[in-house]
């Protein structure tokens, strides 16, 4: 149900590039002005130094790049699934071993309390955002159908998956739906409608509903969320971006319950919304 429309839209992209250039031609003048300004600024900073000679490099085609990205995504997803599988198979082995090696009963009880709190909070976080992402996917699919874009199931699934990645996912979604609108709509203002409505859905969900549901459990500094996303995406790609917030929340839970690390836990937190 998803592969056929996804393949169809992927085939439309190369032939739709001239249409995109025509639709966005009104941006050519400010882009040219900005490019001229940057060239002049570069000339002032370089002075009389010789300019570098541009060399054209023949890159790979779109199909090759898509194949490479798909292969990288599939390998990263497989590694993540394997790690999660063996963690589930191991069960409470790590917790039992940790409790056995801790010297004092107080430390043993604290380790069990931290483990249970991590399990409870992260499970509640994943359950809550999954329900909200499902609502975003249904709303996005409905909006795409009303806008006449076509394939609402595909775009609802895209919105559902992208919403798992805080901040960066919705930003990517706005760009995707903007391109979809430019390729499918006959009028310029109608082309911006899918991206604008998707942004409105995200603002209602991401700035109002989800923070109210998670305010008591998760108050994490948004700057640190961005840094965590960048780091884990660099480490593990798309799978790392999905796990960035749960990992950061796990670190905060541990810091909040270990006395020498409480200052770090306070640093990781953010102001709770009223």
C-alpha positions in Angstrom: 0.0 0.0 0.0 2.9 2.4 0.7 5.6 1.2 -1.7 3.6 1.7 -4.9 2.7 5.4 -4.2 6.2 6.1 -2.8 7.7 4.7 -6.0 5.3 6.8 -8.1 6.3 10.0 -6.3 10.0 9.2 -6.5 9.6 8.9 -10.3 7.8 12.2 -10.4 10.7 14.0 -8.7 13.3 14.1 -11.5 10.7 15.2 -14.1 9.2 17.7 -11.7 12.4 19.6 -11.1 11.8 22.1 -14.0 8.3 22.7 -12.6 9.8 23.4 -9.1 12.3 25.9 -10.7 9.5 27.6 -12.5 7.4 27.9 -9.4 10.3 29.2 -7.3 11.5 31.6 -9.9 10.4 34.5 -7.8 13.2 33.6 -5.4 16.0 33.9 -8.0 16.5 37.6 -7.6 17.0 37.6 -3.8 19.2 34.5 -4.1 21.3 36.2 -6.8 21.6 39.3 -4.6 22.7 37.3 -1.6 25.2 35.4 -3.7 26.6 38.6 -5.0 26.9 40.0 -1.5 28.7 36.9 -0.3 31.1 37.0 -3.3 31.9 40.6 -2.5 32.5 39.9 1.2 34.8 37.0 0.2 36.8 39.2 -2.1 37.2 41.8 0.7 38.5 39.1 3.1 40.8 37.5 0.6 42.4 40.7 -0.7 44.9 40.1 -3.4 45.1 36.3 -2.9 44.6 34.2 -6.0 41.1 32.9 -6.4 40.5 29.2 -6.4 39.6 27.7 -9.8 36.3 25.9 -9.6 36.4 22.3 -10.7 33.3 20.5 -11.8 32.9 17.0 -10.3 30.6 14.5 -11.9 28.5 13.1 -9.1 26.3 10.1 -8.9 22.8 10.1 -10.2 19.7 10.5 -8.2 18.9 6.8 -8.3 22.3 5.8 -7.0 22.0 8.3 -4.1 18.6 7.0 -3.2 19.9 3.4 -3.3 22.8 4.3 -1.1 20.6 6.1 1.4 18.2 3.3 1.5 20.9 0.7 2.1 22.4 2.9 4.9 19.0 3.3 6.5 18.3 -0.5 6.3 21.6 -1.4 7.8 21.2 1.0 10.7 17.7 -0.2 11.3 18.8 -3.8 11.3 21.6 -3.1 13.8 19.1 -1.3 16.1 16.6 -4.2 15.9 19.4 -6.7 16.7 20.5 -4.7 19.8 17.0 -4.3 21.0 16.3 -8.0 20.5 19.2 -9.1 22.6 18.3 -6.6 25.3 14.8 -8.0 25.5 16.2 -11.6 25.5 18.5 -10.6 28.4 15.6 -9.4 30.4 16.6 -8.2 33.9 20.1 -9.8 33.7 21.9 -6.5 33.9 19.8 -5.3 36.8 20.3 -8.5 38.7 24.1 -8.4 38.2 24.2 -4.8 39.3 22.2 -5.5 42.4 24.5 -8.5 43.2 27.7 -6.5 43.0 26.5 -3.4 45.0 27.9 -3.6 48.5 25.0 -1.9 50.6 21.3 -2.7 50.7 20.6 1.0 50.3 22.5 1.0 47.0 20.7 -2.1 45.8 17.3 -0.6 46.6 18.2 2.6 44.8 19.4 0.7 41.7 16.1 -1.1 41.5 14.1 2.1 42.1 16.0 3.9 39.3 15.5 1.0 36.9 11.8 0.8 37.6 11.4 4.6 37.2 13.3 4.5 33.9 11.1 1.7 32.6 7.9 3.5 33.8 8.8 7.0 32.4 10.3 5.9 29.1 7.4 3.6 28.5 4.9 6.4 29.2 6.8 8.7 26.9 6.9 6.2 24.0 3.2 5.4 24.5 2.2 9.0 24.7 4.1 10.2 21.6 3.0 7.1 19.6 -0.7 8.0 20.3 0.0 11.7 19.4 2.0 10.7 16.3 -0.9 8.5 15.2 -3.3 11.5 15.6 -0.8 13.7 13.6 -0.7 11.0 10.9 -4.5 10.8 10.6 -4.9 14.6 10.6 -2.1 15.0 8.0 -3.6 12.3 5.7 -7.0 13.9 6.0 -5.6 17.3 5.1 -3.6 15.9 2.2 -6.8 14.3 0.8 -8.8 17.6 1.2 -6.0 19.5 -0.5 -6.2 17.1 -3.5 -2.5 15.9 -3.1 -3.4 12.2 -3.4 -2.0 9.1 -1.6 -3.2 10.3 1.9 -2.1 7.0 3.5 1.5 7.5 2.3 1.7 11.1 3.6 0.0 10.2 6.9 2.6 7.5 7.4 5.4 9.9 6.6 4.0 12.4 9.2 3.6 9.6 11.7 7.2 8.5 11.4 8.8 12.0 11.2 7.1 13.1 14.4 9.1 10.6 16.4 12.2 12.9 15.9 11.7 16.1 17.9 12.2 19.4 16.1 14.2 18.0 13.2 11.5 15.6 12.1 8.7 18.2 11.7 11.1 20.6 10.0 11.9 17.9 7.5 8.1 17.3 7.1 7.4 21.0 6.3 10.0 20.8 3.5 8.6 17.5 2.2 5.0 18.7 2.1 6.1 22.0 0.5 7.7 20.1 -2.3 4.7 17.8 -2.6 2.4 20.8 -2.9 4.6 22.4 -5.5 4.6 19.3 -7.6 0.9 18.5 -7.3 -0.9 21.9 -7.2 -1.7 24.1 -10.2 -1.7 27.4 -8.3 1.2 28.9 -6.3 -0.8 29.6 -3.1 -2.4 26.1 -3.3 1.2 24.7 -3.5 2.0 26.2 -0.1 -1.2 24.9 1.5 -0.1 21.3 2.4 3.1 22.5 4.1 1.3 25.3 5.9 -1.5 23.0 7.2 1.1 20.4 8.3 3.0 23.1 10.2 -0.3 24.2 11.9 -1.0 20.6 12.9 2.5 20.2 14.4 2.2 23.5 16.3 -1.1 22.4 17.9 0.4 19.0 18.8 4.0 19.8 19.5 3.5 23.1 21.4 0.2 22.5 23.2 -1.1 18.9 23.5 2.0 16.8 23.9 3.8 19.2 26.4 0.7 19.2 28.6 0.7 15.4 28.6 4.4 15.0 29.3 5.0 18.0 31.6 5.0 16.0 34.8 7.4 13.3 33.6 9.7 15.1 31.1 11.0 18.7 31.5 14.2 18.5 29.5 16.2 21.5 28.3 15.3 21.9 24.6 18.9 23.0 23.7 20.2 19.8 25.1 17.6 17.9 23.2 19.0 19.4 20.0 22.5 18.6 20.9 21.5 15.0 21.8 19.7 14.7 18.4 22.8 15.9 16.6 25.2 13.6 18.5 23.1 10.4 18.3 22.3 11.0 14.6 26.0 11.4 14.0 26.6 8.1 15.9 23.7 5.9 14.7 21.9 7.8 12.0 18.1 7.7 11.9 17.9 5.1 14.7 20.1 7.3 16.9 17.8 10.3 16.3 14.8 8.1 17.4 16.5 7.1 20.6 18.1 10.5 21.5 15.3 11.8 23.7 14.7 8.5 25.6 18.5 8.2 26.2 18.7 11.8 27.5 15.6 11.2 29.7 17.3 8.1 31.1 20.4 10.1 32.0 18.3 12.7 33.7 16.4 10.1 35.8 19.7 8.6 37.0 21.1 12.1 37.8 18.0 13.1 39.7 18.3 10.1 42.0 22.0 9.9 42.6 23.1 12.6 45.1 26.5 13.5 43.6 24.8 13.9 40.2 21.7 15.9 41.3 23.3 19.2 40.0 23.7 17.6 36.6 20.0 16.5 36.7 19.0 20.1 37.5 21.1 21.3 34.6 19.4 18.9 32.2 15.9 19.9 33.2 13.8 22.8 31.9 11.2 25.0 33.4 7.9 23.2 33.8 5.0 24.8 31.9 2.1 26.1 33.9 
